[in-house]
């Protein structure tokens, strides 16, 4: 048999909802911070790519090493760019 009063149940529910709301806000803040960091890292990779490409012809690097890094950077930029565009579209709405 439940010995709680209706008010106790309402108070417990309100407390749980407050906790859930605070948790949701914290998760949203973390997600927003990660999205901003993702955009910043993507910009940094795009800025660095021409300098890395210049190193491809440098004799002090082993053949293929710089090319491998260029391919990786381009791949990351390509993968992240559609996600960023989709996120912007979702945030702007129809």
N, C-alpha and C positions, 0 to 999 in steps of 0.2 A: 504494500500500500504506500502511495506517495504521501509523505508528510510535509512536503513543501507547500507553502502558500502560493497562490497565483502570483502575488507580487514578487516573491523570491524567484520564481521561474522567469518572470519578466525581467527582473534585475540581472539574473545570470545570462539571459539571452542578450540583453543590451550590452553587458560587459563583453560577451563573446563577439558580438558584432563590432564593438569599438576596437577590440583587439584585431579582428579580421580587417577592418578598415585601415588601421595603422599599418598592419603587415602589407596590405595591398599598396598603400602609399609608398612604403619603403621599397617594395619590389619595383614599382613604377619609377621611382627615383633612380634605382640602380640600373634599370633598363635604359632610361634616358641618358644616364652617364655613359653607359657602354655604347649606345648609339653615337653619342658625340665623340667618344674616343675612337670608334670605328671610322667615322668620317675623317677625323684628324690623321689617323694612321694611313688611311687610303690616300689622302692628300700628300702625306710625307713620302709614301711609296711612289706616287706619280711624280713628285718633285725629284726624287733620287734616281729614277729610272734613266734619264739622259746621262747622268754622270757614270752610272754603272755601264751603260752602253758604250761610253767613251773608253772605258777600261778594257773592252773586248779586244781591242787591237794592241793593247799594251803588251810588250814582250815579257814583262816580269811575271805575268800570270800564266799558269799552265793552260794549254789549249783546251777549250771546252768548259773550263771552270766558270768563267764569267758568263758564258753563254747559258749555262745551267741556271745561274742566279737570275739572269735576265728573263729566262723562260718562266721561272717561278714567280718573280715579281709581276710579270704580265698576267700570269694565270690568276694570281690573287686579286689584282685590280679588276680583271674581267669578271671573276666570280662575285666580287663585292659590289661592283657597279650596278648590276640589275637589281640587287637587293636594296641598295640605297635608293634607286629610282622608284622601286615598288613601295618602299617605306614612305617616300615623299608623296607619292600618289595617294596612299591610304590616309596620310595625315591631312592632305588638302581636301580630300573628299571628292564626291562627284561634281 
